[in-house]
């Protein structure tokens, strides 16, 4: 399977969200990555349920919703009803991770687990076969435009080994600091989904940037 590209709508112009969603519709992107921040789990606040529902009305691409929230299990049904096609919760914020993943799947969405840079991938060993997407944070969560943490490459490789050894079907999604100058190295480490915010929206031609990311070939 070729890799997927998921532009992060967090980096769009919030005054023109519908316009930027339409741009992604007309691009080679596979998903739209939606970072939901609650101002508690992370310092910033971003999109809520009504905004996700509004995006869904305009989007022709699946919405990949990443909950950077405390007690994410409280909002699964609402985000699914708003149009989330996949929902990722943070392993660090979720008390009953297995039950939460089962609930996401019961709602008909892909179940994802996000993991912070300072968290060992060993915490995923007992749950990896229940995960559809591992959202690997290559920056500290909370705001866009950060630089890629270079030690992430080795951790991604370890995660790929874990997935292969267990027979898990989980996709490795990398979120944070993905740009034109490092996307190939990230992909070669074993990544399936490239999330890019400023690496897309910060370019003069976002559609061309998405195409460039999509055209890369994993070695």
C-alpha positions in Angstrom: 0.0 0.0 0.0 1.3 3.4 -0.9 1.5 6.0 1.9 -1.2 8.5 2.7 -1.0 12.2 3.1 -3.2 14.1 5.6 -2.9 17.9 5.6 -3.4 19.3 9.1 -6.2 21.8 9.0 -4.8 23.4 12.2 -2.5 25.4 9.9 -5.2 26.7 7.6 -6.6 30.2 7.7 -9.4 29.9 10.3 -11.3 32.7 8.6 -11.5 30.6 5.5 -11.8 27.0 6.7 -14.3 26.0 4.0 -12.0 27.4 1.3 -9.1 25.5 2.6 -11.1 22.3 3.0 -12.1 22.7 -0.7 -8.4 23.1 -1.6 -7.7 19.8 0.1 -10.7 18.2 -1.7 -9.1 19.2 -5.0 -5.6 17.9 -4.1 -4.0 14.5 -3.9 -4.5 14.3 -0.1 -6.1 11.2 1.3 -7.4 12.5 4.7 -7.9 15.8 6.5 -6.2 15.7 9.9 -8.1 17.7 12.5 -6.4 18.5 15.8 -8.8 19.1 18.6 -7.3 20.9 21.6 -9.1 21.6 24.8 -6.9 24.1 26.6 -6.4 21.6 29.5 -4.5 18.6 28.1 -2.6 21.0 25.9 -2.2 24.8 26.4 -4.0 25.8 23.3 -7.6 25.5 22.2 -8.7 24.8 18.6 -11.7 23.2 17.1 -14.9 21.9 18.8 -17.6 19.6 17.7 -19.6 22.2 15.7 -16.6 23.2 13.7 -15.8 19.6 12.9 -19.4 19.1 11.8 -19.1 22.2 9.5 -15.9 20.8 8.0 -17.6 17.5 7.3 -20.3 19.3 5.3 -17.6 20.6 2.9 -15.1 17.8 2.9 -15.0 15.0 0.4 -12.0 13.4 2.2 -12.2 11.4 5.5 -11.8 13.4 8.6 -8.9 12.1 10.8 -9.7 13.6 14.3 -7.0 13.7 16.9 -8.3 14.5 20.3 -5.7 16.3 22.4 -8.1 16.4 25.4 -8.5 15.1 28.9 -11.1 12.4 29.3 -11.5 11.9 25.5 -13.9 9.0 26.0 -16.6 11.6 27.0 -16.7 13.0 23.5 -16.4 10.0 21.2 -20.1 9.7 20.2 -20.3 13.5 19.5 -17.3 13.6 17.3 -18.3 10.5 15.4 -21.8 12.1 14.8 -20.0 15.3 13.7 -18.3 13.3 11.0 -15.0 11.9 12.3 -14.0 8.9 10.2 -11.1 8.1 12.6 -10.6 9.2 16.2 -7.3 9.1 18.0 -7.0 9.5 21.7 -3.8 10.1 23.7 -2.4 7.1 25.6 -1.3 9.5 28.3 -4.8 11.0 28.8 -6.9 7.8 28.5 -7.5 5.8 31.7 -9.2 2.8 30.1 -7.5 2.7 26.7 -8.8 -0.7 25.6 -12.4 0.1 26.4 -12.1 3.5 24.6 -10.7 1.8 21.4 -13.5 -0.7 21.5 -16.1 2.1 21.8 -14.6 4.0 18.9 -14.8 0.9 16.7 -18.4 0.3 17.9 -19.3 3.8 16.7 -18.0 2.8 13.2 -14.7 4.8 13.2 -11.1 3.8 12.9 -9.5 3.7 16.4 -6.3 5.5 16.9 -3.8 6.0 19.8 -1.6 9.1 19.9 1.7 9.0 21.7 3.8 11.9 22.9 7.6 12.2 22.2 8.5 11.5 25.8 6.4 8.3 26.1 8.0 5.0 25.4 6.4 2.9 22.6 6.5 0.0 25.1 3.2 1.2 26.5 1.6 0.1 23.2 2.8 -3.5 23.3 -0.3 -5.0 25.0 -2.7 -3.0 22.9 -1.1 -2.7 19.5 -3.3 -5.4 17.8 -6.4 -3.4 18.8 -5.2 -0.2 17.2 -6.0 1.0 13.7 -3.7 4.1 13.7 -0.8 5.0 15.9 -0.5 8.8 15.8 3.1 9.3 16.6 3.8 12.8 17.8 7.2 14.0 16.5 6.7 17.3 18.4 5.2 18.2 21.7 1.4 18.5 21.3 -0.3 21.9 21.6 0.6 24.1 18.7 1.6 23.9 15.1 4.8 25.0 13.3 7.3 23.2 15.6 10.5 21.5 14.4 10.6 17.7 14.0 12.3 15.9 16.9 15.1 14.0 15.3 15.1 11.1 17.8 11.6 10.3 16.5 13.2 8.4 13.5 14.6 5.6 15.7 11.3 5.4 17.7 9.3 5.1 14.5 11.6 2.2 13.4 11.0 0.5 16.7 7.3 1.0 16.3 7.4 -0.6 12.9 9.2 -3.6 14.3 6.6 -4.0 17.0 3.8 -3.8 14.5 5.4 -6.3 12.2 6.3 -8.7 15.0 2.7 -8.7 16.4 0.9 -8.9 13.1 -0.9 -5.7 13.9 -2.7 -3.9 11.1 -2.0 -0.5 12.6 -0.9 2.3 10.4 1.9 4.6 11.6 0.9 8.2 11.3 3.5 10.9 12.0 2.2 14.2 13.2 4.4 17.2 13.7 7.3 18.9 11.9 6.8 17.0 8.6 8.2 19.2 5.8 9.6 18.8 2.3 13.2 18.5 3.5 12.5 15.6 5.9 9.4 13.8 4.6 11.5 11.2 2.7 13.5 10.2 5.8 10.4 10.0 7.9 8.7 7.8 5.3 11.7 5.5 5.0 11.6 4.9 8.7 8.3 3.0 8.2 5.6 5.5 8.2 2.2 5.0 6.5 0.6 8.4 6.9 2.3 11.8 6.7 0.5 14.6 8.6 1.7 18.0 7.5 0.4 21.4 8.6 2.8 24.3 7.9 4.6 22.0 5.5 1.5 22.3 3.3 -0.2 25.6 4.2 3.2 27.4 4.6 4.1 26.7 1.0 3.3 29.1 -1.8 1.3 26.4 -3.6 -0.3 24.0 -1.0 -1.8 21.7 -3.7 1.7 21.3 -5.3 3.1 20.6 -1.8 0.6 17.9 -1.2 1.4 16.3 -4.5 5.1 16.4 -3.7 4.4 14.6 -0.4 2.2 12.1 -2.1 4.7 11.4 -4.9 7.4 10.2 -2.5 8.2 6.5 -2.6 9.1 4.6 0.5 12.4 2.8 0.2 
